[in-house]
Amino acid sequence: MSEKIIQEANERAAKYFSRRHFLHNCMTGLGATALGSLLGGCNLFSGESGEEGMPQSLNPLEPRAPHFPARARSVIYLHMAGAPSQLELFDYKPDLQKLHNQLCPPSILEGKRFAFIRGVPKMLGPQAVFAQHGESRAWVSDHLPHFAKVADDVSFLKAVHTDQFNHGPAQLFMHTGSARLGRPSIGSWVTYGLGSENSNLPGFVVLTSGGKTPDAGKSVWGSGFLPSVYQGVQCRSKGDPVLYITDPEGMDRDMRYQSIQAINEVNKQEYETFKDPEILSRISQYELAYKMQISVPGVMDISNEPAYIHELYGTQPGQESFANNCLLARKLVEKGVRFVQLFDWGWDAHGTNEDTSIEYGLRNKCREIDKAMTALLMDLKQRGLLDETLVVWGGEFGRTPMQENRDGKEMPYMGRDHHAEAFTMWMAGAGVRRGGSWGETDEIGFSAVKGKTSVHDIHATILQQLGFDHEKFTYQFQGRPFRLTDVEGRVINEILG
């Protein structure tokens, strides 16, 4: 069977050999420039030995050492797609309450851009009750009563800003460092730099909840110009964890193994001829897919967790939920997955209906995540995993201190517009200072007045904890070195222990 498949594949490849032969042999002058751009100039082809005496390039997910000793072995990134309001969660502004329902001073709006606000809106005071918690005296609202108990385990970033105020571009910027399509996501950079510790599982796993994917689509976990083997693998907490992971009817494990072996023999011959890095990705993906059939169902099954864990997280096996995904995230990093990305959709609070209102919609979303994200921190801590797992929480931008209006008319329910100038994120674990806080906003939470933090700073800090100098961690593409932080970014040392 294998010999026949190889022979047929070689006959098909021969039909197109003249075109490929041209590209393969034009390795000088203009041909070299063009081909170098196409191949991305990646440095996978080191010639060092890897598995089974093969070149290292045939195992692109082999574990690799970072620039310096790392504090974090894995990352769990919790993204609230739609952007939660910092003014109802962590950024307490009593002066804003005094201005509630008053017309917004025109000086605040002058020269600013908003997604939907038109005319002169009214100010909107905090629609939550705040209190200080723990030894750090961190302000947390009554929307997150469970999380308030672990406020001392995190560091808050109170003055994060972005230059995007629409969901799709802002999500791309937050997860790829660019508002335009085509750049690798954070998880792809991490697996490119570190490889995978578990050869039976992807190095980068994506879990979604809330009923929809983020506005920016699957590009937020794509590999961009990196080889596609580094893109995120989306798994599900309901049904088959990965689509098509079960064998088709009439095919058993041995037959599938033989098929993959035959296909990869063809791919290896193609690679030896054309040196295309995507062929390596294809080989790795076929082999990983076969291994995942055995390993993934067990890891993604939460039904065998003890009752106290289900009570801690609020999980219900068989459902697609944020709680289930938080428990899966712990299980995945425990098994050596480098980067676990959770996207929870439904945080857009415009006030166009009850589900998108500050009064009801936001409170309901907080109920969905509060217990589970708290349990995740507690569970990681009790297992000794928080010391080596970096947990990041946030949205793509913040919310305005004034009510949203459209065409000068107020919404049916109270809502806040998109706000790029100041919002809150938090980090925990892996060398992040416990009970820390960095950055401040003005008395109404509109602008940063201290500790202004950029998206590139967030990325630089994540890479720092993983052992990378963000300025030196690059990938050659289209004639120049690219990096996640582009030409900006500073490590936020103020929250690191």
C-alpha positions as CSV (number, residue, x, y, z in Angstrom):
1,M,0.0,0.0,0.0
2,S,2.7,2.5,1.0
3,E,4.8,1.9,-2.2
4,K,1.8,2.4,-4.4
5,I,0.9,5.7,-2.7
6,I,4.5,6.9,-3.0
7,Q,4.7,6.0,-6.6
8,E,1.5,7.8,-7.5
9,A,2.5,10.9,-5.6
10,N,5.9,11.0,-7.3
11,E,4.2,10.7,-10.7
12,R,1.9,13.6,-9.9
13,A,4.8,15.7,-8.6
14,A,6.7,15.1,-11.9
15,K,4.0,16.9,-13.8
16,Y,4.8,20.1,-12.0
17,F,8.5,19.6,-11.7
18,S,9.5,22.2,-14.2
19,R,7.9,25.1,-12.2
20,R,9.3,23.8,-8.9
21,H,12.6,23.1,-10.4
22,F,12.8,26.7,-11.5
23,L,12.1,28.0,-8.0
24,H,14.5,25.5,-6.5
25,N,17.4,26.4,-8.7
26,C,16.9,30.2,-8.8
27,M,18.9,30.6,-5.6
28,T,20.9,33.7,-6.7
29,G,20.0,37.3,-7.5
30,L,16.4,38.1,-7.8
31,G,15.3,34.5,-7.5
32,A,17.0,34.1,-4.1
33,T,15.4,37.3,-2.8
34,A,11.9,36.2,-3.9
35,L,12.3,32.6,-2.6
36,G,13.8,33.8,0.7
37,S,10.7,36.0,1.2
38,L,8.4,33.1,0.4
39,L,10.1,30.7,2.8
40,G,10.2,33.3,5.5
41,G,13.9,32.9,6.1
42,C,13.2,30.7,9.1
43,N,16.1,29.2,11.0
44,L,14.6,25.8,11.5
45,F,17.2,24.3,9.1
46,S,20.0,24.1,11.5
47,G,21.3,20.8,10.4
48,E,21.5,19.5,14.0
49,S,20.3,16.0,14.8
50,G,16.8,15.5,16.2
51,E,14.6,12.5,16.7
52,E,15.6,9.2,15.2
53,G,18.7,10.7,13.6
54,M,16.7,13.0,11.4
55,P,17.6,16.7,11.0
56,Q,16.1,18.9,13.8
57,S,14.0,20.6,11.1
58,L,11.8,17.5,10.9
59,N,10.6,18.1,14.5
60,P,9.7,21.8,14.7
61,L,8.0,21.3,18.0
62,E,11.0,19.8,19.8
63,P,11.5,21.5,23.2
64,R,14.0,24.4,23.0
65,A,15.7,26.6,25.6
66,P,14.8,30.3,25.8
67,H,17.3,33.2,26.0
68,F,17.6,32.9,29.8
69,P,16.1,30.9,32.7
70,A,12.4,31.4,32.7
71,R,10.0,32.0,35.6
72,A,7.0,30.7,33.5
73,R,6.8,27.2,31.9
74,S,3.2,27.8,30.6
75,V,0.7,30.6,30.0
76,I,-3.0,30.7,30.5
77,Y,-4.5,33.7,28.9
78,L,-8.2,34.5,29.7
79,H,-9.6,36.9,27.1
80,M,-13.0,38.5,27.7
81,A,-14.1,39.2,24.1
82,G,-16.1,42.3,23.8
83,A,-14.3,44.2,26.6
84,P,-15.5,44.2,30.2
85,S,-16.0,47.6,32.0
86,Q,-13.2,48.3,34.3
87,L,-15.4,50.9,36.0
88,E,-17.7,48.2,37.3
89,L,-15.0,45.7,38.3
90,F,-11.6,47.0,39.4
91,D,-11.2,50.8,38.8
92,Y,-13.2,52.4,41.6
93,K,-14.1,56.0,40.9
94,P,-16.4,57.6,43.6
95,D,-16.1,61.0,41.9
96,L,-17.8,59.5,38.8
97,Q,-20.7,58.5,41.0
98,K,-21.2,62.2,41.9
99,L,-21.4,63.1,38.2
100,H,-24.0,60.4,37.4
101,N,-26.6,61.6,34.8
102,Q,-24.9,65.0,34.4
103,L,-24.0,66.1,30.9
104,C,-20.4,65.3,29.9
105,P,-18.2,68.4,29.8
106,P,-17.4,69.1,26.2
107,S,-13.7,69.5,27.0
108,I,-13.5,65.7,27.7
109,L,-14.9,64.8,24.3
110,E,-12.9,67.4,22.3
111,G,-10.5,65.7,19.8
112,K,-11.5,62.2,20.9
113,R,-12.8,59.4,18.8
114,F,-15.6,57.0,19.9
115,A,-17.3,54.1,18.2
116,F,-20.9,55.2,18.8
117,I,-21.1,58.3,21.0
118,R,-22.6,61.2,19.1
119,G,-23.5,64.6,20.5
120,V,-23.1,65.2,24.3
121,P,-23.7,62.1,26.4
122,K,-24.5,61.9,30.1
123,M,-22.0,60.7,32.7
124,L,-22.6,57.2,34.0
125,G,-21.6,56.4,37.6
126,P,-20.3,53.0,38.7
127,Q,-23.2,50.4,38.6
128,A,-21.6,48.3,41.3
129,V,-20.6,48.4,45.0
130,F,-16.9,48.4,45.6
131,A,-14.9,47.3,48.7
132,Q,-11.2,46.8,49.5
133,H,-10.0,43.2,49.9
134,G,-7.0,41.3,51.3
135,E,-3.8,42.7,52.7
136,S,-3.2,44.6,49.4
137,R,-6.5,46.5,50.0
138,A,-7.4,46.0,46.3
139,W,-10.7,47.5,45.1
140,V,-13.0,44.8,43.7
141,S,-16.7,45.2,43.0
142,D,-19.5,43.0,44.2
143,H,-19.8,41.6,40.7
144,L,-16.8,39.4,41.6
145,P,-17.3,38.1,45.2
146,H,-15.3,35.0,44.6
147,F,-12.4,36.7,42.9
148,A,-12.2,39.2,45.8
149,K,-10.9,36.4,48.0
150,V,-7.8,35.9,45.8
151,A,-7.1,39.6,45.1
152,D,-3.8,39.3,47.0
153,D,-2.6,36.7,44.4
154,V,-2.7,39.0,41.4
155,S,-1.1,42.2,40.2
156,F,-3.4,44.8,38.6
157,L,-2.5,46.9,35.6
158,K,-4.9,49.9,36.0
159,A,-3.8,52.1,33.0
160,V,-3.5,49.8,30.0
161,H,-4.2,51.6,26.7
162,T,-4.5,50.6,23.0
163,D,-4.7,52.5,19.7
164,Q,-7.7,50.5,18.5
165,F,-11.4,51.0,19.5
166,N,-13.2,48.5,17.3
167,H,-13.4,44.9,18.4
168,G,-11.8,43.1,15.5
169,P,-8.7,45.2,15.1
170,A,-8.3,45.6,18.9
171,Q,-8.4,41.9,19.4
172,L,-5.9,41.3,16.6
173,F,-3.7,44.0,18.2
174,M,-4.0,42.5,21.7
175,H,-3.1,39.0,20.5
176,T,-0.7,39.5,17.6
177,G,0.8,43.0,18.2
178,S,-0.7,44.3,15.0
179,A,-4.2,45.5,14.1
180,R,-3.8,44.0,10.6
181,L,-4.1,40.4,9.5
182,G,-1.0,38.3,8.9
183,R,1.0,38.5,12.2
184,P,1.5,35.5,14.4
185,S,-0.4,35.3,17.7
186,I,1.2,35.3,21.1
187,G,0.7,31.5,21.5
188,S,2.3,30.9,18.1
189,W,5.4,32.9,19.0
190,V,5.7,31.0,22.3
191,T,5.4,27.5,20.7
192,Y,7.8,28.7,18.0
193,G,10.3,29.7,20.6
194,L,9.9,26.9,23.1
195,G,8.5,24.0,21.2
196,S,6.2,21.6,23.1
197,E,7.0,19.6,26.3
198,N,4.4,16.9,25.4
199,S,4.8,15.3,22.0
200,N,1.3,13.9,22.2
201,L,-0.4,17.2,22.7
202,P,-0.4,20.6,20.8
203,G,1.9,23.2,22.3
204,F,-0.9,25.8,21.8
205,V,-4.5,25.0,22.7
206,V,-7.5,27.3,22.2
207,L,-10.8,27.0,24.2
208,T,-13.9,29.1,23.5
209,S,-17.1,29.8,25.3
210,G,-20.0,32.3,25.1
211,G,-21.5,30.8,22.0
212,K,-19.3,32.6,19.4
213,T,-15.7,33.1,18.4
214,P,-14.1,36.5,18.8
215,D,-14.9,39.3,16.4
216,A,-11.4,39.0,14.8
217,G,-12.1,35.3,14.1
218,K,-9.5,32.5,14.3
219,S,-6.7,34.9,13.2
220,V,-6.3,35.7,16.9
221,W,-4.8,32.3,17.3
222,G,-3.3,31.9,13.9
223,S,0.4,31.5,13.1
224,G,0.7,34.3,10.6
225,F,3.9,34.2,8.7
226,L,5.3,31.5,11.0
227,P,5.0,27.9,9.8
228,S,1.4,26.7,10.4
229,V,2.5,24.0,12.8
230,Y,2.6,26.8,15.4
231,Q,-1.0,27.9,15.1
232,G,-3.4,27.2,17.9
233,V,-5.4,24.0,18.0
234,Q,-9.0,24.7,18.9
235,C,-10.5,22.1,21.3
236,R,-14.0,21.8,22.5
237,S,-15.4,20.9,26.0
238,K,-18.5,19.4,24.5
239,G,-18.6,16.4,22.0
240,D,-15.4,15.3,20.3
241,P,-12.6,17.6,21.7
242,V,-11.2,18.0,18.2
243,L,-13.2,17.7,15.0
244,Y,-12.6,14.5,13.1
245,I,-10.4,13.0,15.8
246,T,-12.3,9.7,15.7
247,D,-11.5,7.2,13.0
248,P,-13.9,7.1,10.0
249,E,-16.1,4.1,9.7
250,G,-14.3,1.2,8.2
251,M,-10.8,2.4,9.2
252,D,-9.0,1.1,12.3
253,R,-5.9,2.4,14.1
254,D,-3.4,0.3,12.2
255,M,-4.8,1.3,8.8
256,R,-4.7,5.0,9.9
257,Y,-1.1,4.6,11.1
258,Q,-0.1,3.0,7.8
259,S,-1.8,5.8,5.8
260,I,0.0,8.5,7.8
261,Q,3.3,6.8,7.5
262,A,2.9,6.5,3.7
263,I,1.8,10.1,3.4
264,N,4.8,11.3,5.5
265,E,7.2,9.3,3.4
266,V,6.0,11.3,0.4
267,N,6.3,14.5,2.4
268,K,9.9,13.8,3.5
269,Q,10.9,13.2,-0.1
270,E,9.2,16.5,-1.0
271,Y,11.1,18.3,1.8
272,E,14.4,16.8,0.7
273,T,13.8,18.2,-2.8
274,F,12.2,21.6,-2.1
275,K,13.1,22.5,1.5
276,D,9.7,24.1,2.0
277,P,9.1,24.6,5.8
278,E,5.4,24.1,5.3
279,I,6.2,20.4,4.4
280,L,7.7,20.1,7.9
281,S,4.5,21.5,9.3
282,R,2.5,19.0,7.4
283,I,4.6,16.1,8.6
284,S,4.3,17.2,12.2
285,Q,0.6,17.8,12.0
286,Y,-0.1,14.4,10.6
287,E,2.0,12.7,13.3
288,L,0.5,14.9,16.1
289,A,-3.0,14.2,14.9
290,Y,-2.4,10.5,15.2
291,K,-1.0,10.8,18.7
292,M,-3.8,13.1,19.7
293,Q,-6.4,10.4,19.0
294,I,-5.0,8.6,22.1
295,S,-4.0,11.5,24.4
296,V,-6.6,14.3,23.8
297,P,-9.8,12.4,24.7
298,G,-8.3,11.5,28.1
299,V,-7.0,15.0,28.9
300,M,-10.2,16.8,27.7
301,D,-12.4,14.5,29.8
302,I,-13.3,16.3,33.0
303,S,-15.8,13.7,34.2
304,N,-13.2,11.8,36.2
305,E,-12.3,14.8,38.3
306,P,-13.2,14.5,42.0
307,A,-16.5,16.0,43.2
308,Y,-14.7,18.8,45.2
309,I,-13.0,20.0,42.0
310,H,-16.3,20.3,40.2
311,E,-17.7,22.2,43.2
312,L,-14.7,24.5,43.2
313,Y,-15.0,25.4,39.6
314,G,-18.7,25.1,39.1
315,T,-18.2,22.7,36.2
316,Q,-20.7,20.4,34.5
317,P,-19.2,17.7,32.2
318,G,-20.6,17.7,28.7
319,Q,-21.3,21.4,28.6
320,E,-19.4,24.1,26.6
321,S,-18.7,26.7,29.3
322,F,-16.1,29.0,30.7
323,A,-16.0,27.0,33.9
324,N,-15.2,23.7,32.0
325,N,-12.6,25.5,30.0
326,C,-10.8,26.8,33.1
327,L,-10.6,23.3,34.5
328,L,-9.3,22.1,31.1
329,A,-6.7,24.8,31.1
330,R,-5.3,23.5,34.4
331,K,-5.3,19.9,33.1
332,L,-3.5,21.0,29.9
333,V,-0.7,23.0,31.6
334,E,-0.3,20.1,34.0
335,K,0.4,17.9,30.9
336,G,3.0,20.3,29.5
337,V,1.0,22.4,27.1
338,R,2.9,25.7,26.7
339,F,0.1,28.2,25.9
340,V,-3.7,27.8,26.7
341,Q,-5.9,30.6,25.3
342,L,-9.5,31.0,26.6
343,F,-11.8,33.3,24.7
344,D,-15.1,34.1,26.4
345,W,-17.5,35.9,24.1
346,G,-20.4,38.3,25.2
347,W,-18.7,41.2,27.0
348,D,-19.9,44.0,24.7
349,A,-21.9,46.4,27.0
350,H,-23.6,49.0,24.7
351,G,-27.0,49.0,26.4
352,T,-28.9,48.2,23.2
353,N,-30.8,45.4,25.0
354,E,-30.8,43.8,28.4
355,D,-28.0,41.3,27.5
356,T,-25.6,44.1,26.6
357,S,-26.5,46.4,29.5
358,I,-24.3,47.4,32.4
359,E,-27.1,46.7,34.9
360,Y,-27.9,43.2,33.8
361,G,-25.7,41.9,31.0
362,L,-22.4,42.7,32.7
363,R,-23.5,41.3,36.0
364,N,-24.6,38.0,34.3
365,K,-21.3,37.6,32.5
366,C,-19.4,38.1,35.8
367,R,-21.5,35.4,37.4
368,E,-20.4,33.0,34.6
369,I,-16.6,33.6,35.1
370,D,-16.2,34.7,38.8
371,K,-16.2,31.3,40.5
372,A,-14.3,29.5,37.7
373,M,-11.4,32.0,37.3
374,T,-11.0,32.1,41.1
375,A,-10.9,28.3,41.2
376,L,-8.3,28.2,38.5
377,L,-5.9,30.4,40.6
378,M,-6.6,28.4,43.7
379,D,-6.2,25.1,42.0
380,L,-3.0,26.0,40.3
381,K,-1.7,27.3,43.6
382,Q,-2.6,24.2,45.7
383,R,-0.9,22.0,43.1
384,G,2.3,24.1,43.0
385,L,1.6,25.1,39.4
386,L,1.0,28.8,39.9
387,D,4.7,29.4,40.5
388,E,5.4,28.3,36.9
389,T,2.2,29.2,35.2
390,L,1.6,32.8,34.1
391,V,-2.1,33.7,34.1
392,V,-3.3,36.8,32.2
393,W,-6.8,38.3,32.3
394,G,-8.3,41.1,30.2
395,G,-10.3,42.4,27.2
396,E,-9.3,44.2,24.1
397,F,-10.0,47.7,25.4
398,G,-12.1,49.4,28.2
399,R,-15.3,51.3,28.6
400,T,-16.1,55.0,28.7
401,P,-17.2,56.8,31.9
402,M,-20.1,58.3,30.0
403,Q,-23.2,56.6,28.7
404,E,-23.4,55.5,25.1
405,N,-25.8,57.3,22.8
406,R,-26.3,57.0,19.1
407,D,-27.4,59.9,16.9
408,G,-27.7,61.9,20.1
409,K,-30.3,59.4,21.6
410,E,-29.7,57.3,24.8
411,M,-29.9,53.6,24.6
412,P,-32.8,51.6,26.1
413,Y,-30.5,50.4,28.8
414,M,-27.4,51.9,30.4
415,G,-24.3,51.1,28.4
416,R,-20.8,52.2,27.9
417,D,-19.0,52.8,24.6
418,H,-15.6,51.4,23.6
419,H,-12.7,53.2,25.2
420,A,-9.0,52.8,24.2
421,E,-7.3,55.2,26.6
422,A,-7.5,53.3,29.8
423,F,-8.6,49.9,31.0
424,T,-7.6,47.2,33.6
425,M,-5.9,43.9,33.2
426,W,-4.3,41.6,35.7
427,M,-1.6,39.0,35.8
428,A,-0.7,36.3,38.4
429,G,1.8,33.6,39.0
430,A,5.3,32.8,37.5
431,G,7.2,35.7,39.2
432,V,4.4,38.3,39.2
433,R,4.3,40.2,42.4
434,R,1.4,39.1,44.7
435,G,-1.0,41.9,45.7
436,G,0.6,44.4,43.3
437,S,-0.9,47.3,41.3
438,W,0.6,49.5,38.7
439,G,-0.9,52.5,37.0
440,E,-3.6,55.0,37.8
441,T,-6.4,56.8,35.9
442,D,-7.9,60.2,36.5
443,E,-10.8,60.8,38.9
444,I,-13.4,59.6,36.4
445,G,-11.4,56.7,34.8
446,F,-11.0,58.4,31.4
447,S,-7.3,58.8,31.0
448,A,-4.1,57.3,32.4
449,V,-2.2,59.6,34.8
450,K,0.4,57.2,36.0
451,G,2.0,54.0,34.8
452,K,0.5,54.0,31.3
453,T,0.9,50.5,29.9
454,S,0.7,49.5,26.2
455,V,-0.3,46.3,24.6
456,H,3.4,45.9,23.5
457,D,4.4,46.2,27.2
458,I,2.0,43.4,28.0
459,H,3.6,41.2,25.3
460,A,7.2,42.1,26.4
461,T,6.3,41.1,30.0
462,I,4.8,37.8,29.0
463,L,7.9,36.9,26.9
464,Q,10.2,38.1,29.7
465,Q,8.6,35.6,32.2
466,L,9.0,32.8,29.6
467,G,12.7,33.6,29.3
468,F,12.8,35.7,26.1
469,D,14.3,39.1,25.5
470,H,11.5,40.6,23.4
471,E,13.9,42.7,21.4
472,K,16.0,39.7,20.4
473,F,13.2,37.2,19.8
474,T,12.7,37.6,16.1
475,Y,11.7,35.8,12.9
476,Q,13.1,36.8,9.5
477,F,10.3,37.6,7.0
478,Q,10.1,39.6,3.9
479,G,13.7,40.8,4.2
480,R,13.6,42.0,7.8
481,P,13.4,40.6,11.4
482,F,9.9,40.7,12.9
483,R,9.1,40.5,16.5
484,L,5.9,40.3,18.6
485,T,6.5,43.7,20.1
486,D,7.3,45.3,16.7
487,V,9.6,48.2,17.5
488,E,8.1,49.1,20.9
489,G,7.5,47.6,24.3
490,R,9.0,47.6,27.8
491,V,8.9,44.9,30.5
492,I,6.6,46.0,33.3
493,N,9.1,45.4,36.1
494,E,6.9,47.2,38.6
495,I,4.6,44.1,38.9
496,L,7.4,41.5,38.9
497,G,8.8,40.0,42.1
